[in-house]
Amino acid sequence: MGNVTRYIIGLCGKLVNDMLSFVVFCMLDVLDIVLCYVYMVIDFFLEDERKPCYCSSPKDAIVNRGNILVSEKGEAEKIVCVTSNKLQLEEISDTLYSRPSLVVEVSKTTVKRRNLGLLVAKTTGQSPFVVEMLQEKISGHKSHPVPRWSDCDCDTCNSWSNSCKDTLFVRMEGRKDNVGENVLFIHGFISSSAFWTETLFPNFSRSIKSKYRLFAIDLLGFGKSPKPHESLYTMKEHLDMIERSVFVPNKVESFHIVAHSLGCILALALAVKYPKSVKSITLLAPPYFPAPKGEEATQYMMRKVAPRQVWPLIAFGASMACWYEHVSRTICLLICKQHRTWEFLTKLITRNRIRTYLIEGFCCHTHNAAWHTLHNVICGTASKIEGYLDIVQNHLNCSVNVFHGRDDELIPVECSANVKNRVPRANVRVVEKKDHITIVMGRQKAFARELEQIWKAAKTR
């Protein structure tokens, strides 16, 4: 009888959640359309130009930046980024401009699209493609000021703009010369290197610090790293910056990787790119959702990471960040731009009893960086993760270790089970009573010891 009662209560709760979610997200659909016009006007008056967005079509959001959209039938659309000396091909995610909703679809049938003045060029052959671009926009491309009016202008968020170096912020600890081992730490979405340096770094043993060189980075667009407004924050851009900031200047020839959430995708891509250099891979809460047959991988990933549900709250937050370009920009305006106020209030309320590094990591980014990284890396690489894991299983000899919190409501435990299915030799550990953040925080001493054992064991492989 008890099981039946719990089942009925659970079913009713799901029904209420679904109904409430439908109403709330329909309202957010309308709000995002309204905010689109609001920001169009404000941007024009404050910056003398209108920042393109992804509301109407991918072309308007891309070509105004001096890029050319390239699309082939049956394949994902790509970007040719025009620079002063070369054309660089970069992939973008279709989820940037294709996020199906009832209100948006209705609005598209009632609002006449503006004439973009597109120049269309076609080539002949078995794989025809279409290049679409705005006339006279490439030569007249104007970069946005730093910072934009809706971004934070504090020294922490913009420290990179005062440096002549176009590299990531890197926090390095451990041995400086005659280094035997290197470890690269990659944080998750809307986080920073402090996720590692404030938790794990103080808890590593003297033995490890005397032999290992530890690198914790702020990813492109986050923390104290550069946040260029013209960037599309693709996988290639993120990887290039890691190589330029860590591997090249420090002459890193071999390394271990420790990555959390979004960082797991970048970690797998690095491992595939440097198969002979990686010694061990440690993934925390990897976002791997294999798409069913017939499903578009990018769209499936978006629905899994951001399910358009009001409960749990972490899923509601992820859904607003992923589905709504202008709502999420408003959230950044209220939270990120005002992060000094939130940090002050936190210290005041707690009487300065807690450190605010998590708040700093959560707030120190731009909307442009978060929006494009979420779509182009998390969603856009959904079809590639399976291939990455197959290469790790079949062509890499490094150890693979996966940790996941049992109570993780953002990235469910099934994701680590999915990794295990693709990489049978992976050592998967589910930690009870831990979630997406407390998988590290609150057990940093124990996790530091576990990492040390992983690195030492990798030497004997």
C-alpha atoms as one frame of an Amber mdcrd trajectory, in Angstrom:
protein
   0.000   0.000   0.000   2.873   2.329   0.830   4.438   1.822  -2.604   1.139
   2.566  -4.328   0.702   5.761  -2.306   4.226   6.942  -3.135   3.636   6.162
  -6.812   0.392   8.181  -6.876   2.008  11.113  -5.047   4.970  11.027  -7.425
   2.676  10.909 -10.455   0.626  13.850  -9.179   3.794  15.795  -8.444   5.080
  15.181 -11.972   1.749  16.269 -13.444   1.751  19.498 -11.438   5.387  20.151
 -12.384   4.646  19.583 -16.074   1.585  21.858 -16.059   3.327  24.620 -14.129
   6.398  24.312 -16.340   4.286  24.680 -19.495   2.702  27.904 -18.206   5.955
  29.379 -16.890   7.960  28.654 -20.034   5.228  30.001 -22.316   5.475  33.233
 -20.317   9.256  33.170 -20.673   8.874  32.636 -24.428   6.874  35.854 -24.648
   9.220  37.698 -22.293  12.248  36.764 -24.388  10.604  38.195 -27.518   9.828
  41.439 -25.692  13.356  41.669 -24.284  14.745  41.200 -27.788  13.252  44.543
 -28.835  14.154  46.182 -25.535  17.838  45.304 -25.922  17.744  46.241 -29.596
  16.765  49.786 -28.635  19.096  50.092 -25.638  22.108  48.729 -27.547  21.472
  51.148 -30.377  21.306  54.201 -28.122  24.164  53.240 -25.787  26.547  51.728
 -28.342  25.442  53.324 -31.619  24.752  49.917 -33.100  22.423  46.995 -32.641
  23.997  43.787 -31.420  22.771  40.912 -33.638  20.932  38.074 -31.933  19.712
  34.599 -32.852  15.962  35.281 -32.653  15.136  35.390 -36.360  17.818  33.352
 -38.089  21.439  32.271 -37.724  22.574  34.638 -40.459  21.685  37.819 -38.598
  23.613  36.713 -35.515  26.676  35.565 -37.389  27.350  37.558 -40.487  27.215
  40.903 -38.712  30.333  39.781 -36.849  32.364  39.539 -40.041  31.776  35.813
 -40.470  30.315  33.836 -43.360  27.768  31.086 -42.783  28.451  27.875 -44.688
  25.865  25.091 -44.752  25.637  21.772 -46.541  22.591  19.607 -46.929  22.520
  16.909 -44.299  25.407  18.405 -42.334  25.793  20.891 -39.509  26.232  24.522
 -40.442  29.713  25.941 -40.076  31.314  29.321 -39.816  34.069  30.752 -41.928
  35.624  33.357 -39.659  37.208  36.135 -41.688  40.462  37.441 -40.224  43.144
  39.665 -41.644  45.236  36.831 -43.000  43.234  33.629 -43.184  39.880  31.914
 -43.301  39.245  29.713 -40.293  36.513  27.083 -40.367  34.664  26.704 -37.083
  31.568  24.725 -36.148  28.563  26.250 -34.483  25.593  24.557 -32.865  22.157
  24.663 -34.443  20.727  25.095 -30.921  21.875  28.721 -31.029  19.046  29.591
 -33.395  16.780  26.550 -33.292  15.073  26.186 -29.898  11.527  25.028 -30.674
   8.679  26.442 -28.580   4.980  27.009 -29.211   5.046  30.784 -28.713   8.129
  31.302 -30.887   6.696  29.245 -33.740   3.448  31.224 -33.634   5.341  34.522
 -33.580   7.333  33.541 -36.671   4.135  33.174 -38.663   2.907  36.656 -37.710
   6.064  38.745 -37.822   7.521  39.502 -41.234  11.261  39.025 -41.345  13.363
  42.015 -42.162  15.202  42.213 -45.483  18.785  41.293 -44.596  20.272  42.236
 -47.939  21.959  38.839 -48.258  24.352  37.943 -51.012  23.918  34.299 -51.998
  26.642  32.413 -53.825  26.297  28.854 -55.074  28.869  26.408 -56.335  28.273
  23.375 -58.462  29.235  19.793 -57.695  27.951  16.768 -55.825  28.003  18.607
 -52.457  26.545  22.075 -53.186  26.678  24.629 -50.406  25.327  28.094 -49.817
  27.373  31.006 -48.542  25.297  33.843 -47.135  26.695  37.124 -45.922  25.686
  40.712 -45.421  26.984  43.015 -48.118  29.766  45.377 -47.068  29.734  44.104
 -43.475  33.011  42.254 -43.495  35.182  45.178 -44.489  33.304  47.494 -42.173
  33.282  45.174 -39.154  33.371  47.073 -35.878  34.276  45.333 -32.647  32.250
  46.044 -29.533  33.702  48.159 -26.727  35.153  46.502 -23.650  33.250  46.149
 -21.499  29.757  46.407 -22.957  27.191  48.390 -20.998  25.521  45.224 -19.709
  28.803  43.585 -18.618  30.687  44.131 -15.385  33.434  46.753 -15.548  35.347
  45.775 -12.378  39.100  45.089 -12.332  38.609  41.361 -11.656  36.344  40.771
 -14.640  38.438  42.942 -16.969  41.984  42.357 -15.768  42.733  40.690 -19.113
  42.028  43.884 -21.057  45.060  45.579 -19.473  47.437  42.842 -20.594  49.116
  42.562 -23.975  49.037  38.758 -23.690  46.201  36.975 -25.457  46.268  33.988
 -23.113  44.127  32.451 -20.381  44.548  33.181 -16.697  46.568  30.262 -15.314
  47.207  29.494 -11.659  50.270  27.264 -11.331  51.548  25.525  -8.205  54.102
  22.850  -7.484  57.534  22.172  -8.907  59.025  24.890 -11.105  62.004  23.104
 -12.685  62.934  19.551 -13.642  59.248  18.732 -13.706  58.354  15.076 -13.928
  54.563  15.308 -14.024  51.977  17.889 -15.115  48.300  18.084 -14.164  45.725
  20.255 -15.950  42.527  21.170 -14.054  39.528  22.308 -16.151  36.511  23.801
 -14.394  32.862  23.517 -15.358  30.285  25.915 -16.763  30.103  29.411 -15.176
  32.912  28.612 -12.791  36.622  29.407 -12.536  40.015  28.039 -11.521  39.125
  28.862  -7.898  36.939  25.745  -7.920  40.232  23.829  -7.748  42.697  26.256
  -6.159  40.485  26.961  -3.142  39.601  23.327  -2.507  42.138  20.812  -3.794
  45.391  22.750  -4.104  45.786  23.394  -0.347  45.154  19.707   0.366  47.710
  18.069  -1.900  50.626  16.529  -0.061  54.115  18.028  -0.040  55.319  15.005
  -1.951  52.945  15.759  -4.831  53.806  19.458  -4.893  57.502  18.656  -4.951
  57.171  16.455  -8.040  54.101  17.674  -9.901  53.278  20.923 -11.653  49.606
  21.824 -11.206  47.786  24.080 -13.700  44.306  25.454 -13.009  42.906  27.650
 -15.770  40.054  30.078 -16.216  38.463  29.040 -19.496  38.057  31.554 -22.298
  35.260  33.942 -21.316  35.309  33.081 -17.612  37.060  34.294 -14.465  40.079
  36.468 -15.189  40.607  35.144 -18.706  39.899  37.151 -21.898  36.244  37.655
 -22.801  36.340  38.829 -26.445  32.958  39.972 -27.748  33.665  38.840 -31.309
  34.346  35.256 -30.220  31.853  32.442 -30.840  33.491  30.364 -28.064  33.672
  27.201 -30.113  35.466  24.038 -29.085  38.405  24.984 -31.305  38.771  28.394
 -29.694  38.758  26.890 -26.201  41.325  24.226 -27.111  43.572  26.699 -28.925
  43.640  28.951 -25.876  44.502  26.075 -23.541  47.379  25.046 -25.804  48.623
  28.621 -26.167  48.346  29.368 -22.444  49.542  26.121 -20.854  51.164  23.622
 -23.190  53.329  25.881 -25.354  54.804  28.356 -22.821  55.429  25.678 -20.204
  56.708  23.055 -22.659  54.230  20.457 -21.446  54.929  17.135 -23.149  52.776
  14.853 -21.006  49.974  15.503 -18.558  47.116  14.251 -16.407  43.678  15.852
 -16.746  41.109  16.534 -14.021  37.844  18.038 -15.298  34.386  18.892 -13.995
  31.100  18.996 -15.945  31.641  21.121 -19.094  35.376  20.655 -18.599  34.942
  16.915 -19.194  34.072  17.578 -22.848  37.196  19.688 -23.305  39.248  17.070
 -21.460  38.140  14.299 -23.829  38.858  16.486 -26.855  42.366  17.227 -25.539
  42.984  13.545 -24.844  41.973  12.664 -28.401  44.183  15.408 -29.803  47.197
  14.358 -27.681  46.780  10.564 -27.379  50.470   9.931 -26.640  50.743  12.680
 -24.041  47.810  12.120 -21.704  48.597   9.860 -18.724  45.266   9.799 -16.920
  41.804  11.280 -17.305  39.643  12.047 -14.284  36.112  13.188 -15.060  33.624
  14.585 -12.546  29.953  14.557 -13.577  30.563  14.183 -17.343  27.537  15.392
 -19.386  27.187  12.448 -21.764  23.663  11.728 -23.037  23.776   9.322 -26.018
  21.111  10.420 -28.498  18.560   7.771 -29.529  18.466   6.787 -33.175  16.677
   9.347 -35.270  17.240  12.145 -32.747  19.384  15.189 -33.525  22.228  14.942
 -30.989  22.512  18.682 -30.336  18.787  19.142 -29.736  18.631  16.029 -27.567
  21.524  17.267 -25.440  19.830  20.641 -24.994  16.613  19.013 -23.799  18.478
  16.790 -21.356  20.682  19.523 -19.890  17.879  22.111 -19.953  14.561  20.192
 -19.741  12.240  23.255 -19.481  11.100  22.246 -16.017  10.584  24.517 -13.006
  11.681  21.769 -10.634  14.352  20.976  -9.588  15.549  24.574  -9.349  18.954
  23.802 -10.854  17.189  22.476 -13.968  15.044  25.626 -14.071  18.155  27.790
 -13.975  19.839  25.729 -16.694  16.723  25.964 -18.868  16.558  29.759 -18.630
  20.258  30.001 -19.451  20.016  27.665 -22.446  16.643  28.428 -24.057  16.435
  32.205 -23.740  19.082  34.474 -25.175  17.612  37.693 -23.797  16.254  36.372
 -20.500  19.682  34.922 -19.759  21.287  38.244 -20.703  18.999  39.942 -18.193
  20.033  37.444 -15.529  23.686  38.229 -16.270  22.885  41.941 -16.049  21.305
  41.491 -12.619  23.778  38.966 -11.214  27.119  39.252 -12.995  27.217  43.017
 -13.411  26.182  43.432  -9.766  28.359  40.658  -8.347  30.245  43.040  -6.036
  26.931  43.867  -4.370  26.030  40.204  -3.960  29.455  39.425  -2.513  29.098
  42.297  -0.032  25.627  41.155   1.037  26.833  37.564   1.427  29.678  38.633
   3.685  27.350  40.938   5.627  24.665  38.316   6.197  27.154  35.587   7.128
  29.304  38.045   9.117  32.217  37.270   6.814  32.236  33.625   7.909  32.398
  32.150   4.409  34.668  32.783   1.445  32.985  34.037  -1.696  35.141  32.360
  -4.350  32.167  30.361  -5.645  30.180  33.555  -6.130  33.134  35.144  -7.915
  33.451  32.137 -10.214  29.710  32.055 -10.847  29.478  35.759 -11.677  32.761
  36.573 -13.431  31.778  36.029 -17.049  29.910  37.770 -19.849  26.603  36.702
 -21.304  28.216  36.342 -24.724  30.781  33.895 -23.329  28.324  31.820 -21.322
  25.696  31.714 -24.077  28.036  30.595 -26.850  30.052  28.177 -24.707  26.879
  26.483 -23.514  25.594  25.986 -27.042  28.770  25.509 -29.070  30.600  23.268
 -26.604  28.016  21.472 -24.448  25.259  21.127 -27.059  27.270  21.511 -30.241
  29.687  18.663 -29.519  26.986  16.178 -28.487  27.490  14.124 -31.637  31.259
  13.999 -31.089  31.481  12.760 -27.495  30.696   9.188 -28.489  33.593   9.264
 -30.960  35.897  10.780 -28.339  35.074   7.974 -25.910  35.600   5.303 -28.565
  39.074   6.688 -29.300  39.876   6.780 -25.579  38.816   3.143 -25.266  40.471
   1.799 -28.399  43.533   3.968 -28.971  44.591   5.432 -25.613  46.394   3.556
 -22.904  45.766   6.065 -20.113  43.676   5.337 -17.026  40.123   6.695 -16.990
  38.413   7.537 -13.713  34.906   8.935 -13.275  33.348  10.417 -10.123  29.689
  11.326  -9.773  27.515  12.550  -6.914  24.492  10.372  -6.271  22.322  13.457
  -5.625  23.412  15.382  -8.728  20.211  16.932 -10.132  21.856  18.690 -13.077
  23.902  15.866 -14.608  22.336  12.560 -13.486  24.377   9.529 -12.482  23.273
   7.744 -15.656  25.748   9.905 -17.575  28.694   8.221 -15.857  27.092   4.840
 -16.527  26.934   5.851 -20.198  30.665   6.624 -20.124  31.292   3.193 -18.602
  29.360   1.574 -21.460  31.622   3.249 -24.047  34.849   2.834 -22.023  34.541
  -0.459 -20.119  37.941  -0.060 -18.462  36.849   3.222 -16.824  36.759   3.160
 -13.047  33.424   4.749 -12.067  32.708   5.753  -8.491  29.345   7.116  -7.361
  29.677   9.144  -4.163  26.662   8.980  -1.893  24.972  12.147  -0.584  26.973
  14.403  -2.919  25.724  16.576  -5.770  27.149  18.535  -8.715  29.248  20.846
  -6.521  29.782  18.873  -3.312  31.414  16.095  -5.314  34.507  18.239  -4.630
  33.526  20.771  -1.980  33.154  19.205   1.427  35.293  16.200   0.512  38.338
  17.985  -0.873  40.805  16.247   1.427  39.555  12.788   0.514  39.384  13.660
  -3.172  42.930  15.062  -3.118  44.169  11.709  -1.771  42.186   9.846  -4.440
  43.728  11.946  -7.188  47.212  11.359  -5.842  46.625   7.603  -5.969  45.343
   7.860  -9.544  48.434   9.775 -10.678  50.852   7.436  -8.921  49.118   4.376
 -10.357  49.344   5.882 -13.846  53.154   5.683 -13.619  53.049   1.909 -13.476
  50.890   1.502 -16.574
